[in-house]
Amino acid sequence: MNAEELLQRYAAGERDFAGVKLPRARLLDVNLSRAIFREADLSNASLDWTDLSYADLSYANLRGARLGEAALTGANLEGADLSGVVCGQTGFFDANLSHANLRRAILTETSFDNANLSHADLRGASYFSINRCKGATFNETIMPDGSIRNDGV
């Protein structure tokens, strides 16, 4: 399956793309809300301006993906590999990022309000701001400086 076929199938009402392999896909400024990408390979994908609200991206490989201004409200990113992602004005509002790998992520003006960051690994993440984490849950979360943070802000 390629990106164009995925978009056609999504437009036709299909939502389950679990395990799909689309490394380096270009899915810019599209609506993929509520899609299931569990254990999918979207490494190095361009997902700028894409609506992934309430999508299931649990255990997905998003290593090196671009998520500039992407909407991930309510998304399930449990156990996802987000290492090296590039985010700018990205919203992870109410998202589940428990056990997610965010090592060396670039998180410019990225918001995690009410997100679950329990057991997430943010080591080496740049531009992470605790001020953009209102109501977020921290439980054994590894912060960018390697310290461990527990309980909400």
N, C-alpha and C positions, 0 to 999 in steps of 0.2 A: 504494500500500500504506500502511496506517496501522499504528500500534503494536499494536493488537489482532490484526490479521491476521498481522503478523510473529510474534507470540507463538503463534498457532495453528499457523502453518507450522513454527515451531521445535519445538513439541510433537509435531507429526506426523513429525519427523525431518529436516526440511530444515535445512541449515546455511549455504548460500550465499546471502548477501544483499548481495553486492558491488554497489556503486553505488546502493544504496537511498537514497532521499531522505526523511528523517524529522526535519527540523528541529523543535525544541521538543517532541519526543516524550517521553512519560512512560513510562519503562520502569523502574519502581522495584521493588527487591527481587525480581528475577527471575533465572533461570539462563539465560545466553546463552553459556556456556562453549563454546569451540571453534567459535563462529560466525564466518563470514567477512563482514566489513564493509569490505573493501578499497575505498577511494575512496568510501565512503558519506558522506552528509551527516547528521550527528547533532549539528549545531550547536545550542547552547542546550538540548540534551536533558537531562532529569532521569534520571540513571542511578545515583542513590544506592542503596547496598546491593546493587547488581547484580553477579552473578558473570560476569565477562568473561575468566576464566582461559583462556589458550591461544587466545584469539580473534585473528583477523587483522584489525587495524584500521589496516593500513598505508595511508598517504596519505589517511586519513579526515579529515573536517572535524568536529572536536569542539570548535570554538571556543565558549567560554562555557558548556560543559556542566557539570553538577553530577555529581561522582563521589565523594560522601561515602561512606566505608566500602566503596567498590567493590573487588572483587578482580580484579586484572589480572595475576596470577601467570603468567609465561610468555607474556604477550600480545605480539604483534608490532605496535608502534606506529611503525614506521619511516616517517619523513616525515610523520607525522600533525600536524595543526594542533590543538594543545591550548592555544592562547593564551587567557588569561583563564579557564581552567577553575577550578572551585572544588573542592578536594579536602580531605578531613578524614579522617585515619586510613585513607587509601587505600594499598593495597599494590601496588607495581609490582615485586614480587620476580621476578628472572630475566627481566624484560621487555626487549624491544628497543625503545629510544627513540632510536635513531640518527637523526640529521637531523630530529628532532621539534622543533616550535616550542612552547615552554612560556613564551613571553613573558607577563609579568604574571599568571602562574598563582598561585593561592593554594594553598599546599601545606602546610597545617597537619597536623603529625604524619604526613606522607606518607613512606613508606619506598621506597627504591630499591635495596635490597640485591641485589647481583649483577646489577644492571641494566646494559645497555649505553646509556650517555649520550654516545657519540661523536658529535661534530658537532651535538649538541643545543643549542638556544638558550634559556637560562633568564633572559635579561635582564629585570630588573624583577620576577622571581618573588618572592613574599613567603613567609616562614616556611620556606624551603628550609634543610635542615640536613644538613651533610656527615656528621654522626653517624648519619644514617639512610641511608647509602650504603655500607655494608660490602661490600667486594668489587666495587663498581661500577666500570665502565670509563669513563674520561674521556679522550677524544682530541679535541683541538681543540674542547672543550666551552666554550661561552660561559656563564660563571657569572652569577648575579644582579647582581653589581656591574660586569659587563662584562669582567672579566678572563678570560683563557683558561686552562683547566686541561687538563693532559695526564696520561695513564696513571692506573692504579687508585689507590685510597686505601690 
